[in-house]
Amino acid sequence: MVNVLSTGSTSSGSNVLAPTMVYKTIMEAVRKGLVFRNLAATIIPPAQIPGSAIKVSLQDVDSITVHAVAEGAEIPYDHENYTARTLTPAKYGVNVGITREMVEDSQFAVALLNASSAGYALADKEDSLVVAELSSASTASGHDVANSNATLPITDITEAIQNLENDGYTATHMVIGVEVANDIRNIDTFTEADKAGINDPSRALIGTIFGMNVVVSRNVSAKLAYVIDANKAFAIAEKRPVTLENYDDHSRDMRHVVATMRLAAGYLFAEATSEITTT
């Protein structure tokens, strides 16, 4: 028997799941590998965000000056300087409506499956917010590496690493789009280094190059790559973690799964990110 699901409409116009013929199992859709939460320099929990926003203080580099002091002279005063980045969590959510008939007629746990998918969709949104911040960081720092090559050359990778090193940062990760991943896999320097390494295609981590972990993300545009210092690049402020709530709409004989989160992603030190663009 073939699994056939149709999308019906209620009198309010909202789309709901309504079955016509349901097999006892369902084939789950392919999902993106979500990578950025594990790369955050810090994740600020709700208990540390007392208001609607949080300021993260960033120490300015080399802001204390050491002076030569003559014998008996007063030692000059100095102090560190700080800048602040304000992260303001916004609310994101989705309401999944499931008919009671769908629950009754399905032999798989349709409510649990939809709840899982709603939670995943919010996590996917978090990844896309981080990517937008990395793009802003590379623009703010001027760490943009662009070329007119059809494929990614090694020189672009080393230039992006140098961008970070010029400002005292260490390139720890390279997060790449799928077209850049194809270029990487055809670079001898990369494949030779990882012949005995990571060959599991189900994992986002595909190897290492110049000491960086190379990670594929479908939330990064296919022709882009980001070289980052994961200890300094970005933060996530989580006012409300992914939350799932159920409620019944008796007038429409439906069950709802509401998934919400309040979250902000923000870059910290702009110079800790370098963007590579290929053609």
N, C-alpha and C positions, 0 to 999 in steps of 0.2 A: 504494500500500500504506500502511496506517495503522500508526504506531508504537505497539506495545502492549508494555508492560513490566509484569511482575507481581512481587510481593514474596513470596518464599518464606521458609521457616524451616528452620534446621538443627536437628540433634538437641539442640543447646545452647540453642535458642530464640531465637538472634539473627536479626534480619532481614537478608537479603541480596538482592541483585539477581539475578533469574533471568529470562531472556528467553523469551517465547513466539513472538514474531514481531517482527523488528527491521528498520526501514527504514534505508537507508545513512547517513542523517543524523539528527540529533536537534534538536528545537526547544528552545533553552535557556530556562529560566524567567526571568521578570523579577526583577531584583535591586534592592535598595535602593541609593540613592546614599549612600556612606559619606563623611562630611565632617569628622569631628572630629580625626582625626590631623593634618591640615594646620593646625588651629587651636590646637594645643597650644602653651603658652608654652615648654615644653621637653620633649624626649623623652630620658630618661636611658637610655643604652645598657647592655648587660650588663657591659662593662668597668668601669663606674663604680658597680656594685652588688656590692661584694665579699662581702656576706653575704646573708641571706635578706630583708633590708629595707633601706631607705635613708631617711635623714632629710634633708629639704630645709629649710634655714634661710631664714626670711623676716624681712626687716628691718622692725621696727616703725616706723610713720610718725611723724615729728616727735618722735623719742625723745631728741634732744639739745637741751638748753635753753641758749640764749644769755643771759648775765647782764650787767647793767650793772655795771661795775667802777670803783670809786673810784681815784683816783691813788695809786699805791703799794700798793694792796691786792692780796692774793693772788687770782689768777684761779681761780674754782671749777672743780673737776673734773667731767667728765660723760662719758658714753659711750653708744653706740647699744645698743638692746635688740633682741633677736631672739626669735622664736618658731619652732617647728619643726613640720613636718608629716611624719609617718612614712608611707611608702608600702611596703606589703608585697605583692609580687607573688604571685598565686595561679596554680596550674596549671589550664589549660582544655584540653580535647581531645576528639577524636572519632575513632572507629575505623570506617572504611568497609570492609565486606567485599564482595568481588566474586568470583563464581564463575569458575572457569577456562573454563566453557562460555560465560559471558557475554563474556569476552575473545575467545574463539575465534569466536563466532558474530556478533559485532557488527562492522559495517563502519565504525563511528566509533570514535574513541579513548576508549573508555568509562573506562579507568583514569585517563587524563589529565583527562577531564571531571570525574570524581569527586574527584580530587585538587584541582582548581581550586575546586570547590564547597566542599570541606572548608576550604580556606584562606580562602575568602570568608566562611564561617560564623564563623570565629574573628575575622576583622576586624569583622564585624557585631557580635559580642559585645563587642569593644573599644568600639565606638561606644555601645552601650547602657550600658556601665560609666561612660563619660564623662557621659552624660545623668543618670544617678543622682547623680553627684558635683555636677553643676550644680544639681540640685534641692536637695541638701544645703547647698550654698553659699548659695543664695538664702534658705533657711530660717534658716541661721546668721546671716546679715547682716540679716535682716528686710527684704530687698529683694523683697517679693512685691507684685505689682500684680494685683488681681482686680477684676472688674466683673460686672454682671448684664446686660450688653448681648449681643444675639444676634450681633453682629459686633464686630470689633476697631476701636475708635476711635483716632484719631491721639493723643488725650490719654494713652492708655495707653502708647504708644510713647515719648512725650516724658517721661512720668513715670519710666519705666524708665531712660531715658538720664540723667535728673536724679539718680536713685538712685546711679548710678556717679559722676557728676560731683561730687556732694556730698562724696564721699570721695576725690576727686582722680584718678579713673580716666577713661579715654576709651572710649566705646562704639565698638568697631570692627566688630562683627558682630552680626547678629540671626539666630538659628537658630530656625526655626519649623516647627510641625507643618502637616499638609496642609490642615486646616480654616482655620487662621490664614492660610495662604498664599492661600486663596480670598478671605478678607477683604481681605488686602493688595492683591490684584490688582484689587479694586474700589474702592480708595481713589484718588481723583483725584490727590492729591499724589504718590503713588507712580507711577501710570501716566504722568502727564505728564512726570515727571522721567526716565522710562526709555523714552519712545517711540522714541528713536533708539538705545537701548541693547541690553539683553540679552534676546533673544527665543527662544533655543534651549531648547525644553522638555526636552531630554535632559540639561541641565546643572542642578546643584543651585543654582547662583548665579542668582537670578532678577532681580537689580537692586540698586539702592542707595536708601537713604532716610536723610536727615539725616546723610549721610557714612558710614553703615554699609553693609557688604555684607549683603544679605539672602539667606539660604541655607535651602533646604528640606531637612528630614531626616525620614524616616519612622520613625526611632528616637525622635523627639520626639513625645509624645502629640499627637493631632490638634488639640487646643484649647489647646496651650501654646506659648509662645515664650520664648527666652532671649536677653537682651541682654548681651553680654559684652565685656570688654576682653581680647582674645585674647593680649595680651602678659603678662597677670597671672592669668588665670582658672584654668587647670588644667594639670597635668603628667601625663605617662605614663612609668611606670617599667617598662622592658622587660628582665626578667631572661633570658628566652629568646624571641627573635622567633618568628613563625610558622614552624614546622618540619614538613616532610613526610617521612615515612619509609615505606618499603615492606618488607613481609615476606611470605613464603609460608607458608601453613598446609597442609602436604602431606597431613595426615590427613583434611582436609575438601576438598582439592583447590581451595583458594581463595587468592586474593591479597588482601592487606590494605593499605590506605593509612591510616596513623596520622598525624593532624594535631594538634600540640600547641603551646601557648605558655604562658609564665609572665609575667604582666603585672599591673600595678595602675594604675588611674587615680585621681587625687586632686585635689580643688580646692586652690588655693594661697591667694590672698587672697579670702576669701568676698565682700568688698564689690565685687569685680570682676564679679559676676554678678547679674542681676536677672531674675526670672521673671514672665511675664505669663500670666494664666489668663483664658480667655474661657468663655462658657457655650454 
